[in-house]
Amino acid sequence: MSTISPLNSGPSAPQPTGGKKAADKPKSDWLGPAILTAKTITAAAECAPFPYIKGVSGTVLVLLETVQKVKRNREDLKELCTSTTEIVTILHDQIVTHGNTAAVKFKALCEELESYLEAVVLVIQNLQDQSKGFRGRVKEFVKSSSITDDIAGYQQKIQGLCSKLKLVAAINTNLTVVDTNLKVDEIHAVVTGPSFAVAPVAQSINNCPPPSRIFQGRQTILDKMHQFFTTDSGKQLIYVLHGLGGAGKTQIALKFIQESSTSTLNTTETALKKIAVFKGVGDSAQDALEWLQSKKGWLLFFDNADDPKINLNLVLPQCDHGNIIVTSRNPELRTYGEHSPVSGIEESDATTLLLRSAAKESSEENLQVAAKIAKAGAFISKSEDLNGYLVLYAQNRAQLLREKPEQSHDHYACTVYTTWQISFDQLSQPAASLLQLCSLLHYTGISEDIFSYASKYRFPVWLPPKQELQEPLEFLSHFIGSTGEWNSLKFLDITNEIKSYSLISFDAATKMFSIHPLVHAWSRSTLVDEGSSCLCVRSILGMSISAMPDHDMILSSLRLMPHVDFVAPFDANVGADFKAAFWAIYLGAGKLKEAQDLIEQTSEKYRLVFGEEHPASLEVIHRLAVTYKTLGEYKKAEKLEVTVLEKRTKLLGEHHPATLMVMGNLALTHRDLGEYKKAQELQVVVLGKVTELLGEDHLYTLTAMGNLAVTHGDLGEYKKAEKLEVTVLEKRTKLLGEDHPETLRAMGNLAVTHSKLGERKKAQELEVVVLEKRTKLLGEDHPGTLRAMGNLVLTHRSLGEYKKAQELQIVELGKRTKLLGENHPETLQAMRNLAVTHGNLGEHKTAQELMVVVLEKWTKLLGEDHPETLRAMGILAATHSNLGEYKEAQELQGVVLEKQTKLLGEDHPETLRAMGILAATHSNLGEYKEAQELQGVVLEKQTKLLGEDHLETLSAMGNLALTHSNLGEYKEAQELQGVVLEKQTKLLGEDHPETLTAMGNLAMTHHRLGEYKKAHELQFAVLEKRNKLLGEDHPETLWAMGNLAATCYNLGEYKEAQELQVVVVAKCRQFLGDQHPHCAQAMRHLASTCRKLNQLKEADELEQLIQACEKGL
């Protein structure tokens, strides 16, 4: 067989020499030797039977000769030419050394390089030809920026191939694998012992083993390793793969070595002593280290460096070169260099691995540890029964994962469970106990706080007795310092011990521990007395929750709920009873039915054990009332809270914090029942007494202040509410931080008040922040997040952003229905708000259908006199009005106004709003005097209550102006409308729907005063903006079109008027129906225009259609 002889020029291309050149002499020193090297390699390749080697060397020569023809800016191509020359030189040397095997494996690299080089040559030739054709004979061949930009991508890829090839050459030359798990003690002794004379290192094999034949996935880690080792950093490169035993660390390392190698590795896998013998430099470990320090091209592989007591630095060559890979269960070794944690395989890769191992269907149960998946595949392949394996696995997981298949795809000696057992046996007793107890919690989200708060548990005088908690107290004592306080350093030492074997993982960002699901299940199987351990864990969790501060309960609930769910099935009739603690978690996490079940069970138990008057029973009844209130069962809650308040006042006194707490909650229930005055009276008392008792900066004081502020808002006292809410937000931010749920609650309440004060942009800014932070903190399905979404929706709507509002409302309603049920008050509020938005978008039928349902449910749930019921009735009345059903609307609105006046008083904003809506319906029915009388009252009261610039005041002013216009009092109307338009433009902007309504109303008054040009100008602007904002089919757009048509008619522009009117009539018939009053009015206007255009037949047909519609035909 023909061979290629080594070149005298050495393994790399000649480097350019220094020295100053004459100004007119081109810098070609580096190019000549490169061309000579390329010609020599090409000639040598002609003698070898490897066409792709010939091809790539020939292409390199073409590139160099093409560059030689470049007259200007040749230096821009120097780096590219050097890299390509270096590549063909290394290729030549590798083929000389390894022959046909290397040549075959280099085929893909050669073909890839050749395609890049051909493209670069073409770019250079094109640029050269282009420069020759320029008029005026451009002096420069091409500017540097042009040629470097055109070849940059190819140059980067070629340099990557060069780096990869260098690593391959190093690995092919010297590769050593040290099995640290078996020989680390001996290696340590060799390096540190006085004479380096030790027993021979464990038996070695003659080459590096290949990875498992069914190796799958891990491409992200492999890519990261390739990128790391192909970086020319000028220092020793160390890469650590750390993770759980059986996760696949060794296989990744072997796969990387296989991918980086171009031939069968005829090198050694042994310890340091064998390296020296193999290389002929001596027979000691020191000889090996000195050899490694003196040679640059080697890769050292330390496999299974697991023992945390070993100082790996003692067996690392002390030099600034070489490549080292380390696999270990100890994550602390990542400090030696670049690293990757090795844990679960991607699901798609796990499925493929199982299929390749079993040659059968995939399993849906996949915990994604490589060794376990391969184990499953071996069983399935042998039994040919996938479903059978799943059943057997569920029943006999421990046994199956302890067994090793007879026929294996790799060299891994240990089974999954025995691998972990070896690590577990090295743990101290406290560390082993902690791992086992954590296996009885959920496998994610385990924090130090669970145990530290449990150590602070204070025993109540009634339950549970201290002797029932001896086991958890004894366990917690391992982490108590000499002062009797929790010692975080002790806890850290023990968790670090477990981490050093990768049996747990730690997330520094969340400060949470997690256990791989398989390790979690295995650890649980090591328990001697699982029942006793379950009681211990349940007690620790209950003690922890009981000791947590109330203001942290929402966040704690989300973190602890998976753990509570995990321990809930334990027998609650044995050991200490912590149902009340678990209730707080379920309530805070929004799992209301679970909370109700727990607290009702506890209430019944305490009533039987202690009696109804006992403080423990009263506390549980109070919690039951809170649960009923959260579920929207306000009457039930009120009854219980009145009872608890009466008994606590008698038992503890009216100034006791427990008494004040239930008084505050009763006030909230009054507010939920629409009894705002009762609520306010109680809240004033609570705030005064809590401030006196705890101080004005205490969190309970701020809660009382925030609750009173909300009630001020309910009573229309917005300025009072704003003042208190600003104080609460400022103090909560200082005490709890800006991201705490209670801070966000205060921010949300202030946003609502801003909106009520007409400061809608301020409100929107705050609400966007609240929703974003609550979603991140609580999750998108939490009731608090949905509340924030609902508030933002209302602000979108008030700003005229109806589509945005509708999109969010549909999501909100779906989530609330799923979470709370379709009859919950918050679900009904979401449904009501969605109905209003449908109305804003002109979808009046849809709005009416929803509101009929909402009114029926509110009436059933809260009674016909509740504010929510009256609010629903008023909105239903508005849909009747929008559909032209004015009599039905008037009837409902009269009822609403009467009841709200009685319930809230005649000056309440809700009452004034109802009065204004009834006035509008009077106007629609032509009862203008009645409308004007009511509107005058509304405007006077709104101005006094909210100020003359408030949006509610401006709305009242606009409505009164319309009535003046309807009564022929055009000047009075025009004066008011001018004020309204100016102020609304300033407050809301010129494109807001309410501003456009004001503009349209003023235009209509101009029209009625005969000022048609002014009217036309305003109406055209309104139509254009409405069409853009709401779409051409929206009722408000059609209304604007009809008004503009009327003005065109009066200006004698009949053709323009008719074009608009035809559209209005068609769309009115489509969306409102022929019998709607607006539709009949539009047809009359079109008929009139037809007569003006002498289209008498068309006019008569329209008149007949109108008559038929009015008769209901």
C-alpha positions, 0 to 999 in steps of 0.5 A, a space after each residue: 500500500 502506498 504511504 505518504 512520507 513525513 514532510 521536513 517542514 514540520 507539523 505546521 505552516 511556516 510563520 511569517 518573519 518580521 522586518 521592515 519592507 520597502 514601501 513598494 514591495 508587497 508583503 508576500 513573505 508569508 505567502 511564498 512558503 505557504 504555497 511551497 508547503 501546499 505544493 509539496 503536500 499536494 504532490 505527496 497526496 498524488 501517491 496516496 489512494 485517498 482522493 478527498 485528501 488530494 482534492 482538499 490539498 489541491 483546493 488549498 493550493 488554488 486558494 493560495 495562488 488566487 490570493 497571490 494575484 491580489 494586488 491590494 489588501 492581501 494582508 486581510 487574507 493572511 489569517 485564512 491562508 495560514 489556517 488552511 495551510 495548517 489544516 492540510 499539514 496536520 491532515 498529512 501528518 495524521 495520515 502518515 501516522 495512522 494510515 487508512 483508518 484516519 484517512 477514512 474518518 477524515 473524509 467528511 472534514 475534507 469535503 466540508 473544508 473543500 466546499 468552504 475553500 471553493 466558495 472563498 476562491 469564488 468570492 475573491 475572483 468575483 471581486 477581482 473581476 468586478 474591480 477591473 470593470 469599474 470606469 476610471 480604473 479604481 486604484 484599490 482592488 477592494 476595500 478591506 471592509 468589503 472582502 472581510 465581510 464577504 468571507 467572514 462566515 467561511 473564515 470562522 468555519 475554517 478556523 473551527 475545523 482547524 481547532 477541532 483537528 488540533 484536538 484530534 491530533 492531541 488525543 490521537 497522540 496521548 490519551 490516558 483514562 484514570 478510573 478514580 473510583 477504584 484507584 483514587 487512594 492508590 493515586 493519592 498515596 503515589 503522589 504524597 507517600 515518602 517513597 512512592 512505592 505502592 502496590 500496583 494500581 488496579 488492572 487496566 485494559 489496553 485501550 479506552 473503552 468506547 461509549 455504550 452502543 446505544 448512547 443517545 442525546 446529551 448534544 448540548 453538553 458535548 457541544 459545550 465540551 467541543 467548544 471548550 477544548 478547541 479554544 486556544 487559551 494558552 492554559 491547561 484545560 479542565 472540564 468537570 462532568 458532575 452529577 448523580 450516579 447512573 446519570 451518564 457522566 462516563 458515557 458522555 466523556 467517552 462519547 466526546 473522546 470517540 467523536 474527537 478521535 479519528 482512529 481506534 485509540 491504541 493507547 492506555 487506560 491505567 493509572 499514573 504509574 502505568 503512564 510512565 511505564 507505557 511512555 518509557 520515562 520511568 516507573 513511578 507516578 512522579 515520572 508520569 507527572 513530569 512527562 505530562 508537564 513536559 509534553 503539550 499534546 495529551 488528554 487525561 481522563 479522571 473517571 468517577 472521582 467521587 470521594 469528597 475527601 480527595 484533593 484532586 489537585 495532588 494528582 493533576 500535572 502542574 503545568 499550563 497546558 494539556 486537556 483534562 476531563 473529570 467525572 464525579 458525583 461531587 459538584 464541588 470539583 466544578 471549581 477546577 475548570 469549566 463544568 456541566 451538571 449531568 442529570 435527566 436526559 431530554 424526554 425525546 432522547 430518553 424515548 429514543 434510548 429506551 427504544 434503542 435498548 428495547 427495540 420496542 415501543 416507548 414508555 410513557 413513564 420516564 424518569 430520565 436517568 440514563 442507567 435506569 432507561 437502559 435498564 428498562 430497555 434491557 428488561 423489555 427486550 428480554 421479555 418483549 412486553 412493554 406494558 408488563 414492564 410498567 406494571 412490574 416496575 410499579 410493583 417491584 421498582 426496588 428489585 428491578 433497579 437493583 438488578 444488572 442485565 446479563 447482556 449490557 451495552 456498556 462497561 458500567 459495573 454497578 446497578 442504579 440502586 447499588 450505585 446510590 447505596 454506595 454513596 448513601 453508606 458514606 453519609 453521616 447519621 444526621 445527613 442520612 436521616 435528612 435525606 430519608 425524611 426529605 424523601 417523604 416530602 415532595 422531591 422539589 422545593 425543599 428549603 432550609 426554612 421548613 426545618 428552621 421554622 419548625 425549630 421555632 415552634 411554640 407549643 400551645 396549651 391545648 394541642 398537641 402534647 409535647 411527647 407526641 413530637 419527640 422524634 421531630 424535636 430530636 431530629 431538629 436538635 442536630 441543627 440547634 447551636 449552643 445558644 438554643 437557636 437554629 444554626 444555619 452553618 450546621 444545616 449547610 454542612 450536612 446538606 453539603 455532605 449530601 450534595 457532595 455525592 449528588 444525591 440532592 441538587 441546590 438551586 442558588 437562585 431559589 435557595 431550594 433543594 431538590 431530589 431526583 425522582 428516582 433517588 427520592 423513591 430509592 431513599 424512601 425504600 431505605 426507611 426501616 419504619 416508614 410509618 414513624 418517619 411519615 409522622 415525623 415529617 408531617 409534624 415538622 411540616 405542621 410545626 413549620 407552618 404554625 411558626 411562619 409569620 402571617 404576612 409571608 403565608 401567601 408565598 409560603 403556601 405556594 412553596 409548601 403546598 406540594 409538600 402538604 399534598 405529599 403528606 396529606 394521605 398520611 393517617 391524620 388520626 395518628 400523632 399530632 394534628 396539624 390540619 389547621 396549619 395545612 388549612 392555611 397553606 391550601 387557603 393561601 394557595 387558592 385550593 379552597 375546597 381542600 381548605 374547606 374540608 380540612 377546617 370543617 373536620 378540625 372544627 368538628 373535632 375541636 368542638 367535641 374535644 374542647 367545647 364551643 367556648 374554648 379559645 382553640 375552638 373559637 380560633 378554628 371557627 374564625 378560620 372556618 368563617 374566613 374560608 366561607 367568605 373566600 368561597 363567597 358564602 358571606 352570610 355563613 361567614 357573618 354569622 360565625 364571625 358575630 359569634 366569635 367576636 362576641 365570645 372573644 370580647 367576653 373572654 379576652 376583652 375588646 382590646 386583645 389582638 385576637 378580638 380586633 382581628 375578628 372584628 376586622 374580618 367581620 368588617 370585611 364581610 359587611 363590605 362584601 355584603 354591601 353594608 359599607 357604613 357598618 364596615 367603615 364604623 368597625 374599621 375605624 375602631 379597629 385601626 384606632 385600637 391596633 395603632 394604639 396597641 402595636 404602633 402605626 408601622 406594624 403590619 397589622 396596623 397597615 392591614 387595618 389601614 388598607 382595609 379602611 381605605 378600600 371601604 372609603 373607596 366603596 363609599 365614594 370617598 376617593 381622596 380619603 382612600 388615596 391618602 391612606 393607600 399611599 401611606 400603606 404602600 410606602 410603609 409596606 415597601 419599606 418593611 417587606 420589599 417591593 415584590 412582596 404579595 402584601 406590597 403588591 396588594 397595596 399597589 393594586 388597591 391604589 391603582 383602583 383608586 387612581 382609576 376612580 379618580 379619573 387618573 387612568 394612566 397612573 392606574 394602568 402603569 401600577 396595574 401592569 407592574 402588579 400583574 407582572 410581579 404576581 404572575 412571576 411570584 404566584 403563578 398565572 392561575 393564582 386568585 391574586 394574579 387573576 384579581 390583578 388581571 381583572 383590575 388591569 382589564 377594567 383600566 384597559 376598558 376605561 382607556 378605550 382599549 376594548 379588544 385588549 380588555 376582551 382578550 384578557 377577560 376571556 382568559 380570566 373568566 376561564 381560569 376563575 370558572 375552573 378554579 372557583 366554580 361558575 357560581 363564585 362571586 369573583 367568577 360572576 364579577 369576571 362574567 359581568 365585566 366581560 359582558 360590559 366589554 362586549 357592549 363596548 364592542 357593540 356586541 349587545 346581544 352577547 352582553 345581554 345574554 351574559 347579564 341575564 345569567 349574572 343577574 340570576 346568579 347574584 340574586 340567588 347568591 346575595 339577594 335582590 338588594 345587594 350592591 352586586 345584584 343592583 349593579 348587574 341589574 343596571 348593566 342589564 338595563 343598559 343592554 336593553 337600552 343599547 338594543 332599543 328596548 327603552 321601556 324594559 331599560 327604564 323599568 329596571 333602572 327605576 328599581 336600581 335607583 330606588 334601592 341604591 338610594 336606600 342602601 348607599 344614600 343619594 350622594 353615593 357615586 353608584 347612586 348618581 351613576 344610576 340616576 344618570 343612566 335613568 336620565 339617558 333612558 328618559 331622553 331616548 324615550 323623548 322625555 327630555 324634561 324628566 331627563 334634564 331634571 335628573 341630569 342637573 342633580 347628577 352634575 351638581 352632586 358629582 361636581 361637589 363630590 369629585 370635582 369639576 375635572 373628574 371624568 364622571 363629572 364631565 360625563 354628567 355635563 355631556 349628558 345634560 348638554 345633549 338634553 339641552 340640545 334635544 330641547 332646542 337649547 343649542 347655545 347652552 348645549 354648545 357651551 357645555 360641550 366645548 368645555 367637555 371636549 377640551 377637558 376630555 382631550 386633555 385628560 384622555 387624549 384626542 383618540 379616546 372613545 369618550 373624547 370622540 363621543 364629546 367631539 361628535 356631540 359638539 358636531 351635532 350641536 353645530 349641525 343643529 345651529 346650521 354651522 354645517 362646515 364646522 360640523 362636517 370637519 369634526 364629524 369626518 375626524 370622528 368617523 376616521 378615528 372610530 373606524 381605526 379604533 373600533 372597526 367599520 362594523 361597530 355601532 359607534 362607527 355607524 353612528 358617526 357615519 350616519 351623522 356625517 351623512 346628515 351633514 353632507 345632506 344639509 350641505 347639498 352633497 347628496 351623492 356623498 350622503 347617499 354613499 354613507 347612508 347605504 352602508 349605514 342601512 345595510 350594517 344596521 339591518 345586519 347587526 341590529 335587525 329591521 325592527 330596531 329604532 336606529 335601523 328605521 331611522 337610517 332607512 328614513 334618512 336614506 329614503 329622503 336622500 333618494 328623493 333629493 336625487 330624484 330616485 323616487 322608486 327607491 325611496 318608495 321601496 324604502 318607505 314600504 320596508 319601513 312600514 312593514 318593519 314597524 308592523 312586525 312583518 
